Amino acid sequence: MNMYYLGPPGSYSEIIAKKMFATDKYTLIPVDGFDDIVERVCHDGRGILGIENSISSSVHESIDALFQSEVYIIAEASMKIKLYLGGMEHASLTHITDVFSHSQALAQCSTFIKKNNLKIHKTSSTAAAIDKVLSAHDVSYGAIGGNSSIKEKGLSIIAENIGNSKHNMTRWVIISQNPKPLFPSINKATYLFRIKHKPGSLVAVLKSIADVKGNMTKIESRPVPGSDWEYAFWIDVEIPKGSLHAIDTAIAKESLTYRRIGAYQKGRLYTE
């Protein structure tokens, strides 16, 4: 089965995919964007999407792609992230003037970047940043990424653990056309819904979830295309045993439209 991830090879998405799945059962295929992952999953296979980071918050490109699709979340996983600055073999920090990485990684290292007066350049992934520095072969260029991917691709580590916070985690979701969860024990669900544009509508939804003992762990609002200041909502809810139907009913009752985008097992935490 194909597993699509944000490439190129060496990205954090590939790392987490390899940790979660046996490579003899999946063919890992790198693609260029979150929309591309979702589009391919609509035709075959599964995909892995970065959904949020504990420092730089939600990955809105992923959330928007899921809002506009009919795929389902079937599993999740998190990984502790340590970010490093890589450069050419004989480069040092004093040589580096320009730094390349994914927007999330750049945001997570903003203090280091500002302190060293580095000019930032956004790339599609951390792995793409490393490839950019390798192809340029310029000692003034640096790439922010993971320790293993920097070394494996042939750059040298110039600065270690440069993130703003030592507590840095990213969460990924596995998506599929089929809503069947990857693991049998369901204790979490994700919903997309719209509410009436009047006072108290959102409160009514949240109260209905609390009334049936659901524990909301994330809420995200996104603008509804073609509307004036109306929003759709994404929520993650921890589900007490046997309460999935009750929470479905509670959200449906208070919403204009809703869709459960996935019911799955709370994810494992990995380290790089």
C-alpha positions as CSV (number, residue, x, y, z in Angstrom):
1,M,0.0,0.0,0.0
2,N,1.2,3.5,-0.8
3,M,1.9,5.9,2.1
4,Y,2.2,9.6,1.0
5,Y,4.2,12.0,3.1
6,L,5.5,15.6,2.8
7,G,8.9,15.1,1.1
8,P,11.6,15.0,0.0
9,P,13.1,11.9,1.7
10,G,14.6,12.7,5.1
11,S,11.7,14.9,6.3
12,Y,10.2,14.5,9.7
13,S,7.1,13.1,8.0
14,E,9.1,10.3,6.6
15,I,10.8,9.7,9.9
16,I,7.5,9.3,11.8
17,A,6.1,7.2,9.0
18,K,9.1,4.8,9.3
19,K,8.6,4.6,13.0
20,M,4.9,3.9,12.8
21,F,4.8,1.4,9.9
22,A,6.8,-1.6,8.6
23,T,8.3,-0.5,5.3
24,D,7.7,-4.0,3.8
25,K,3.9,-3.3,4.0
26,Y,4.0,0.3,2.8
27,T,5.7,2.1,-0.1
28,L,6.6,5.5,1.2
29,I,6.1,8.2,-1.5
30,P,7.2,11.8,-1.0
31,V,5.0,14.6,-2.4
32,D,5.3,18.3,-2.5
33,G,2.4,19.7,-0.4
34,F,-0.4,18.9,2.0
35,D,-3.1,19.3,-0.7
36,D,-1.2,16.8,-2.8
37,I,-1.2,14.3,0.0
38,V,-4.9,14.6,0.5
39,E,-5.7,14.5,-3.2
40,R,-3.6,11.3,-3.7
41,V,-5.3,9.6,-0.7
42,C,-8.7,10.3,-2.3
43,H,-7.6,7.9,-5.1
44,D,-5.5,5.3,-3.2
45,G,-3.4,4.5,-0.2
46,R,-2.9,6.5,3.0
47,G,-1.2,9.7,3.9
48,I,0.5,11.3,6.9
49,L,-0.1,15.0,7.7
50,G,1.6,17.2,10.3
51,I,-1.3,18.7,12.2
52,E,0.1,20.8,15.0
53,N,3.2,21.7,17.0
54,S,3.4,22.4,20.7
55,I,5.3,25.7,20.0
56,S,4.1,27.1,16.6
57,S,0.6,25.8,16.9
58,S,-1.6,24.4,14.1
59,V,-0.4,23.5,10.6
60,H,-3.2,25.4,8.9
61,E,-2.4,24.0,5.5
62,S,-3.2,20.5,6.7
63,I,-6.3,21.5,8.5
64,D,-7.6,23.5,5.5
65,A,-6.9,20.5,3.2
66,L,-8.9,18.2,5.5
67,F,-11.8,20.7,5.7
68,Q,-12.1,20.5,1.9
69,S,-11.9,16.7,1.6
70,E,-13.8,13.6,2.3
71,V,-11.0,11.6,3.8
72,Y,-10.8,10.3,7.4
73,I,-8.3,10.3,10.3
74,I,-7.6,6.7,11.3
75,A,-4.6,7.2,13.6
76,E,-2.3,9.8,15.1
77,A,1.2,10.0,16.6
78,S,3.5,12.6,18.1
79,M,7.2,13.0,18.2
80,K,9.6,15.0,20.3
81,I,11.5,17.4,18.1
82,K,15.1,18.7,18.5
83,L,16.2,21.1,15.8
84,Y,19.8,21.6,14.5
85,L,21.6,23.9,12.2
86,G,23.4,22.2,9.4
87,G,25.9,23.5,6.9
88,M,28.7,22.7,4.6
89,E,31.6,20.6,5.9
90,H,34.0,23.5,6.8
91,A,31.3,26.1,7.7
92,S,30.9,27.6,11.2
93,L,28.2,29.7,12.6
94,T,30.1,32.9,11.8
95,H,29.9,31.9,8.1
96,I,26.1,31.5,8.0
97,T,24.0,34.5,6.8
98,D,21.0,32.7,5.3
99,V,19.0,29.9,6.8
100,F,16.5,27.6,5.0
101,S,13.7,25.4,6.5
102,H,10.0,24.8,6.7
103,S,8.0,27.7,8.1
104,Q,7.2,25.7,11.2
105,A,10.8,24.9,12.0
106,L,11.8,28.5,11.3
107,A,9.1,29.7,13.8
108,Q,10.3,27.2,16.4
109,C,13.9,28.6,16.1
110,S,13.0,32.3,15.9
111,T,15.1,33.3,19.0
112,F,18.3,31.6,17.6
113,I,17.6,33.1,14.1
114,K,17.2,36.6,15.5
115,K,20.2,36.4,17.8
116,N,22.4,35.4,14.9
117,N,20.9,37.9,12.5
118,L,20.0,35.2,9.9
119,K,18.0,35.8,6.8
120,I,15.2,33.2,6.5
121,H,14.1,31.3,3.4
122,K,11.0,29.1,3.6
123,T,11.0,25.6,2.0
124,S,8.4,22.9,1.6
125,S,10.0,20.8,4.3
126,T,13.1,20.5,6.4
127,A,14.5,17.9,4.0
128,A,14.1,20.3,1.1
129,A,16.0,22.9,3.0
130,I,18.9,20.5,3.5
131,D,18.9,19.6,-0.2
132,K,18.9,23.3,-1.1
133,V,22.1,23.9,1.0
134,L,23.7,20.8,-0.5
135,S,23.0,21.9,-4.1
136,A,24.1,25.5,-3.5
137,H,27.4,24.3,-1.9
138,D,27.7,27.7,-0.2
139,V,29.2,28.0,3.3
140,S,27.0,31.0,4.0
141,Y,23.8,28.8,3.7
142,G,22.5,26.8,6.6
143,A,19.5,24.4,7.0
144,I,17.4,23.8,10.1
145,G,16.3,20.2,10.5
146,G,16.7,17.0,12.5
147,N,20.0,15.6,13.6
148,S,19.8,12.3,11.6
149,S,18.5,13.9,8.3
150,I,21.2,16.6,8.4
151,K,24.0,14.0,8.8
152,E,22.5,11.4,6.5
153,K,22.2,13.8,3.6
154,G,25.8,15.0,4.0
155,L,25.8,18.3,5.9
156,S,27.7,19.0,9.2
157,I,26.0,19.9,12.4
158,I,26.9,23.6,13.2
159,A,24.6,24.3,16.2
160,E,22.7,21.8,18.3
161,N,19.2,22.0,19.9
162,I,18.5,25.5,18.6
163,G,14.7,25.5,19.2
164,N,13.0,28.2,21.3
165,S,11.8,25.6,23.8
166,K,13.3,22.3,24.9
167,H,9.7,20.9,25.1
168,N,8.9,20.7,21.4
169,M,6.5,18.1,20.0
170,T,4.7,17.7,16.7
171,R,1.5,15.7,16.1
172,W,0.7,13.9,12.9
173,V,-2.5,12.2,11.7
174,I,-2.8,9.2,9.3
175,I,-5.6,9.7,6.7
176,S,-7.5,7.3,4.5
177,Q,-10.6,7.0,2.3
178,N,-11.8,4.3,4.7
179,P,-12.9,5.5,8.2
180,K,-11.9,2.2,9.8
181,P,-9.3,3.1,12.6
182,L,-5.9,1.6,12.3
183,F,-6.0,0.4,15.9
184,P,-9.0,-1.2,17.5
185,S,-9.2,0.8,20.8
186,I,-11.0,4.1,20.1
187,N,-10.7,6.8,22.7
188,K,-10.4,10.0,20.6
189,A,-12.4,11.6,17.8
190,T,-12.1,14.7,15.5
191,Y,-15.1,16.7,14.2
192,L,-15.6,19.4,11.7
193,F,-18.8,21.5,12.1
194,R,-20.5,24.8,11.4
195,I,-22.9,26.6,13.8
196,K,-25.6,29.2,13.7
197,H,-24.2,32.7,13.4
198,K,-25.7,33.9,16.7
199,P,-24.6,34.4,20.3
200,G,-24.1,31.3,22.4
201,S,-24.0,28.8,19.5
202,L,-20.4,27.6,20.1
203,V,-21.0,27.5,23.9
204,A,-24.0,25.2,23.3
205,V,-21.9,22.8,21.3
206,L,-19.1,22.7,23.9
207,K,-21.5,22.3,26.8
208,S,-23.2,19.4,25.0
209,I,-19.9,17.7,24.7
210,A,-19.1,18.2,28.4
211,D,-22.6,17.0,29.4
212,V,-21.7,13.5,28.0
213,K,-18.2,13.6,29.6
214,G,-16.2,14.3,26.4
215,N,-12.9,16.1,27.0
216,M,-12.1,18.6,24.3
217,T,-8.3,18.8,23.7
218,K,-8.2,21.1,20.6
219,I,-10.4,23.7,18.9
220,E,-9.5,25.5,15.7
221,S,-11.6,27.9,13.7
222,R,-11.2,28.5,10.0
223,P,-13.0,31.0,7.7
224,V,-15.8,29.6,5.5
225,P,-14.9,30.4,1.9
226,G,-17.5,32.7,0.3
227,S,-19.0,33.9,3.5
228,D,-18.7,37.1,5.5
229,W,-16.9,36.4,8.8
230,E,-18.4,33.0,9.3
231,Y,-16.3,30.2,10.6
232,A,-16.1,26.4,10.6
233,F,-14.6,24.6,13.6
234,W,-12.3,21.7,14.1
235,I,-12.3,20.0,17.5
236,D,-10.5,17.0,19.0
237,V,-12.3,15.2,21.8
238,E,-11.2,12.4,24.1
239,I,-14.0,9.9,24.2
240,P,-15.0,7.9,27.4
241,K,-15.6,4.3,26.7
242,G,-18.9,3.7,25.0
243,S,-19.6,7.5,24.5
244,L,-18.8,8.0,20.8
245,H,-22.5,7.9,19.7
246,A,-23.5,10.2,22.5
247,I,-20.9,12.8,21.5
248,D,-21.9,12.4,17.8
249,T,-25.5,13.1,18.8
250,A,-24.6,16.1,21.1
251,I,-22.6,17.8,18.3
252,A,-25.2,17.1,15.6
253,K,-28.0,18.6,17.7
254,E,-26.2,22.0,18.2
255,S,-24.7,22.3,14.7
256,L,-25.9,23.4,11.3
257,T,-23.6,20.8,9.7
258,Y,-21.1,18.4,11.1
259,R,-18.9,15.5,10.1
260,R,-16.9,13.2,12.3
261,I,-13.6,13.1,10.4
262,G,-12.2,10.3,12.5
263,A,-12.5,8.1,15.5
264,Y,-9.2,6.5,16.5
265,Q,-6.8,5.6,19.3
266,K,-4.8,8.3,21.0
267,G,-1.4,8.4,19.5
268,R,2.0,7.1,20.8
269,L,4.8,9.6,21.5
270,Y,8.0,8.8,19.6
271,T,11.6,10.3,19.9
272,E,13.8,10.9,16.9
